[in-house]
Structures are given as C-alpha cells and as structure tokens.
Amino acid sequence: MNKIWISTLLLALTTAVSAAPIFECTDSAGRKVYTQAGGKNCKASNIGKPSVYTSAPVSTPTTPISPSKTEQAEEAVAPVNPADVGAAKRALDTAKKNLEEGKKVRYGNERNYARYLERINGLEKAVRSAQENYDAAQRQPAPQDPVAY
C-alpha cells in the first residue's frame, strides 16, 4: 500500500515540474527571452511541447547537372581515360553508402513518412545516376596512342 502512495506522489511531483509555466520577456534591447521565472516586462507564453531531433543529417550527394547537347556530343567522340572510370566507380560507391546510411536514420522533421520516402527516393535516384555514369564510362573505349607521321 505504501508503494502505491509513494509512486502516486512521485507521479504528481513529476507532472507538476513538467507543467511549469513559460514566460516571454522582452529585454531593454527589444529581444525576446523565454524563462520559467517571470518578472518585469514578462507575460505567460504557450510555446508547446519540445521536439526531439536526431544528430546532424547524413551528407547527401549533390545531383549532377545534365550536360548540354554539345557537351554530350563531345563526350561521345572523346574517349574516356581509366581515371574517369575510377572516379565514376568512387562516385557510385559513395552514393550507395549514402543510401544505406540514409535508410538507417529518420530525422525529426520527417514525422510524416512521405518526407522520409522523398529523401530515400532522392538517394536512390543518385545511385541510379551514378550507376549509369559508371556504365557509360566503362563502355567508352580507352584512349589510344597518337600515330606519328
């Protein structure tokens, strides 16, 4: 019976602490300050419940800008060297890593599941784009030595 009374008392004290009023005060410079201790130039304020957020978001890769038609024509003619294939492979690996890390985390501003899906779809699109760039780099012939006349 004593355990019930003690737990009820603790619950009542916890509720009283969490329901403390918040005051919005204006200082001499006109800035707003929020505090639990009211005073001169203060009025009661209802700021709502605090939100809980996760740590800093995972860096997302920037989406590549699509080249113009003339640049695409130049790329079709100019052979790609192996360094470009390596760079495309690294970009693909980074995009895949960002996707896997992004699936593990759900940020505080993504309470709506559609926002989470929107972010994941963007990461998946980046992986597809990096895969296409890698495939295109592999298909193009390697540069050949110039012929001396």
N, C-alpha and C positions, 0 to 999 in steps of 0.2 A: 504493500500500500504506500509506503514511503517513497518507493521508486517512481510511482506514478506522480506523486506530488512534486518530487524533485524535477522529473522530466517536464511536467507542465510548467513549473516555474522557469526552467531554463528556456523553454519554448517561448514563453511570454516575454522574457528579457530579450531574446534574440529578435523577436518581432518588433519590440519597442525600439531597439537600436536601428534596425533597418528602415524604420518608418520616420526617422528624424527629418525635420523639415529642412529644406534648402532655401537659402536666401540669395537674392540677386542684389548686389550692392554696386553703387556707382561711386568711383573714387573722384578725387579733385580734378583729374585729367580727363574724366568722362569715360574711362574704361570700365567695363562690366567685370565684376569679380563674383564668383559663386562660393558661398561658405555656409557652414552649419551654424555659425554664431552670428546672429542678427546684430544690427547696430544702426547708427545714423545713416541715412540715405539707403536703407535696405528695404526690400519688400519680399514677401514669400513668393517662391517660384516653383513650378512643377516642371522639372526637366525630364521626367520619365525614367524608365529603368535603364541602367547602363548596359551597353552591348559588350560582348566578348568577341575579340578578334584573335586570329592566329598570328604567327610571326610573319615576317616580311614575305611577300609573294615570291614564287619562283620566277626567275627571269624568263621571259618569253622571247623567242627569236623574232626579229623583225621580218616582215614579209618582203620578199624581194620585189623590186619594181620591174614590171614586164618591159623588156626592151622594145624599141620601135622596130618597124618592119625593115628599115635599112640595116639596123644592128643585127637583126635576125638573119638577113641575107649575108652579111659579112661573116657571121659565125658559121653559117653553112659552108662557106667557101674556105675560111681559115681553119686549118687543123688545130686540134687542141692538144697541148702537151700533157705528159703524165702528171705534172704538178697540179694541173686543173682537175684531173680525175681524183687525185688525193684530197684536194680541197673540197670537192663535191662529196667525197666519202665522209670527211670530217663533219661537214655541214649536216649530212644525213644522220650520222651518229649523234650529234648534238640535238637534232630535232627529235629523234627517238627517245633520248634521255629526258628531254624536257616534257615529252608526252607522258612518260612513265611517272615522273615526279609530279606532274600536274594532276594525274589521276588519283594520287595518294592524298592530296590536300584539297580541302574545301574551305574557302575563305569566308570571313564574317559577312562580307557584302553579297555572298551567294546563298542567302537563305532561300531564295527562290531557286529550285532545282534547274530551271531553264537557264539561269545565268551560268551555272556550273557547266551545263551541257554546251552552252555557247562558247565558253572558254576552251573546253576539251575539243570541240569541233574545230576551233581555230588552230589548236596544236596538231590535230590530225591532218588538217589541210597543209600545214607547214611540213609535216612528214611526207605527205604525198608529193608536194612540190619539190622537196629535196631529193626524193627518190627519182622523180622524173629528170631532174637535173643530173643526177648521178648516172642514170641510164643513158641519157643523151651524151654525156661526156665519154662513156665507155664505147659508144657506137662510132664516134668520130675517129678517123684514122690518126695515128701519131704523126708528128712532123717528120718529113724526110730530109736527108741532107741535100743541100743545093748542088746542082750539077755545074761544074766549072767548064767553060768553053775555051 
